[in-house]
Amino acid sequence: MRVIPLHRDSDIDYSCVSYWVLGDENATSDRNTLIDTGNKSAENSTYFFREMAAMSKGIGKMAVEQIILTHEHYDHAGGLSILDRQFAPMVYSWLPAGARHVPLHDGMHLVVGDQDAIILHTPGHSDDSICIYLPLARTLFSGDSVFRITDDQGSYSQAYLETLRRLSTLDVAAIYPGHGRPILTNAASFIGECAQFVARSIARMHSGLG
């Protein structure tokens, strides 16, 4: 599996990190996958197309055969219309999106690159948030469901705590989040520590100390 982060650094256009996932051998059975599309700026799309043109994708295969949206906030899904016109991919998302939409459900299996992936519904950041878990690669594409939490002073929902507790049970060696750098060391414990801070934040709120 090859994971290529796509993110055009800009002080003007706020966008997530998108991940382009390809198989190691460019086999016909691989599914060239884009996880999140970034925002809708033309400059962002031009950057995507330039990066994709430079990479081997498999003879006769489209650069993007499918798109998976981790949720539909504009910085993750705003660029869908441009990519939809360019590649006509299958679009997998919790809510309707794209010309060839396939609805996701919890526990759904997909091929991502050359790996089997499991879709996990992870509400908290948004009701439609999902994560993509690749058990053989021990890899989690987390969208905005995982971010660095370092204290118990925040405000969080019970649904988000349950999401973090669920994710903390996974065998994970690498996390590719929607913003920031990949977490490639102590990934599983990272989620568990975040869950502890969220639990303490919720307890503080309930006790009237927040």
C-alpha positions in Angstrom: 0.0 0.0 0.0 1.2 3.5 -0.9 -0.2 6.5 1.0 0.4 9.9 -0.6 -0.7 12.9 1.5 -2.1 15.7 -0.6 -2.2 19.1 1.0 -1.4 22.4 -0.6 0.1 24.7 2.0 -1.8 28.0 2.0 -2.6 30.8 4.4 -5.7 31.6 2.4 -7.6 28.4 1.6 -8.3 26.2 4.7 -8.3 22.5 3.7 -7.8 19.1 5.2 -5.1 16.7 4.3 -6.4 14.3 1.7 -4.9 10.8 1.2 -4.4 9.2 -2.1 -4.0 5.4 -1.5 -2.6 3.1 -4.2 -1.6 -0.6 -4.2 2.1 -1.5 -4.2 2.0 -3.4 -7.5 -0.6 -1.4 -9.5 -2.6 -4.6 -9.8 -5.9 -4.6 -11.8 -7.7 -5.6 -8.6 -6.4 -2.5 -6.7 -8.8 0.4 -6.1 -7.1 3.8 -6.5 -8.7 5.7 -3.7 -8.9 9.3 -2.6 -9.8 9.8 1.1 -11.4 13.3 1.3 -11.2 15.9 -1.5 -10.1 19.0 0.3 -11.7 22.4 -0.4 -13.1 23.5 -3.7 -10.4 26.0 -4.8 -9.2 25.6 -8.3 -5.6 25.9 -7.1 -6.1 23.0 -4.8 -7.5 20.8 -7.6 -4.6 21.8 -9.9 -2.2 20.7 -7.2 -4.0 17.4 -6.9 -3.9 16.7 -10.6 -0.2 17.6 -10.9 0.7 15.2 -8.1 -1.4 12.4 -9.5 0.1 12.9 -13.0 3.6 12.2 -11.6 2.8 8.9 -9.9 2.4 5.4 -11.4 -1.2 4.4 -11.1 -1.5 1.2 -13.1 -1.9 0.7 -16.9 -5.3 1.8 -18.0 -6.5 2.7 -14.5 -7.9 6.0 -13.5 -6.0 7.9 -10.9 -9.1 8.1 -8.7 -11.5 5.1 -9.0 -13.3 5.9 -5.8 -13.5 8.7 -3.2 -14.3 8.1 0.5 -15.5 11.1 2.5 -14.8 11.0 6.2 -17.5 13.6 6.6 -19.1 16.4 4.6 -17.5 19.6 6.1 -16.3 21.9 3.3 -12.6 21.5 4.0 -13.0 17.7 3.5 -15.6 17.5 0.7 -15.7 20.9 -1.0 -13.5 19.7 -3.9 -15.7 16.8 -4.7 -17.5 18.4 -7.7 -14.2 19.1 -9.6 -12.9 15.6 -9.0 -16.3 14.1 -9.8 -16.2 15.7 -13.2 -12.5 14.7 -13.8 -12.7 11.0 -12.8 -16.4 10.0 -12.4 -15.5 7.9 -9.4 -17.7 6.0 -7.1 -18.3 8.2 -4.0 -18.7 6.6 -0.7 -20.0 8.7 2.1 -22.5 8.6 5.0 -24.7 11.3 3.5 -25.6 11.6 -0.2 -22.7 13.1 -2.3 -21.4 12.9 -5.9 -22.9 11.6 -9.1 -22.2 7.9 -8.3 -23.0 7.8 -4.6 -22.8 4.7 -2.5 -24.0 5.0 1.1 -21.7 3.9 3.8 -22.7 1.9 6.9 -20.9 0.8 10.0 -18.9 -2.4 9.4 -18.9 -2.1 5.6 -15.9 -3.6 3.8 -14.2 -1.9 0.9 -10.9 -2.4 -1.0 -8.7 0.6 -0.5 -5.5 0.5 -2.6 -4.6 -3.1 -2.2 -6.0 -3.5 1.3 -9.3 -4.7 2.9 -10.8 -1.7 4.8 -13.6 -1.6 7.3 -15.8 1.5 7.7 -16.5 2.6 11.2 -19.2 5.1 12.0 -17.6 7.5 14.5 -20.0 10.3 15.5 -18.8 13.1 17.7 -17.1 15.7 15.5 -20.2 15.4 13.2 -23.1 13.0 13.0 -21.8 11.7 9.6 -18.2 11.1 10.6 -16.5 7.9 9.7 -13.1 6.3 10.0 -11.4 3.8 7.7 -9.6 1.0 9.3 -7.2 -1.3 7.4 -6.5 -4.2 9.8 -3.7 -5.9 7.9 -1.8 -2.6 7.6 -2.8 -1.7 11.1 -3.7 1.7 9.7 -6.5 4.2 10.5 -7.7 7.1 8.4 -9.4 9.1 11.0 -10.7 12.3 9.4 -11.5 14.7 12.2 -12.5 11.9 14.7 -8.9 11.9 16.1 -7.0 15.0 17.0 -4.4 15.8 19.7 -6.1 16.5 23.1 -3.7 17.3 25.9 -5.9 18.5 28.8 -9.3 18.1 30.4 -10.5 21.6 29.8 -12.4 21.0 26.6 -16.1 20.5 25.9 -17.1 17.2 24.3 -20.2 15.1 23.7 -20.7 11.6 25.1 -20.9 10.3 21.6 -17.4 11.5 20.9 -16.1 9.8 24.1 -17.7 6.6 22.9 -16.1 7.0 19.5 -12.6 7.4 21.0 -13.1 4.4 23.3 -14.1 2.3 20.3 -11.1 3.4 18.3 -8.8 2.8 21.2 -9.6 -0.9 21.0 -8.2 -1.2 17.5 -4.8 -2.6 16.7 -3.3 0.5 15.2 0.3 1.3 14.3 -0.4 4.4 12.0 -3.1 7.1 12.1 -3.6 9.4 9.2 -5.7 12.3 10.5 -7.6 15.0 8.6 -5.3 17.7 9.8 -1.7 17.6 10.9 1.0 15.0 10.5 0.5 11.2 10.6 0.9 9.6 14.0 3.3 6.8 13.4 4.6 6.0 16.9 2.5 4.9 19.9 -0.7 5.3 17.8 -3.0 3.1 19.9 -1.9 4.7 23.2 -2.4 8.1 21.6 -6.1 7.5 21.1 -6.4 6.0 24.6 -4.8 9.1 26.2 -7.1 11.4 24.2 -10.1 9.4 25.5 -9.0 9.8 29.1 -8.8 13.6 28.7 -12.2 13.7 27.1 -13.7 11.5 29.9 -12.3 13.9 32.5 -13.5 16.9 30.6 -17.1 15.5 30.5 -16.8 14.6 34.2 -15.8 18.2 35.0 -18.7 19.6 33.1 -21.2 17.3 34.9 -19.7 18.2 38.3 -20.1 21.9 37.5 -16.4 22.6 37.5 -16.2 23.4 33.7 
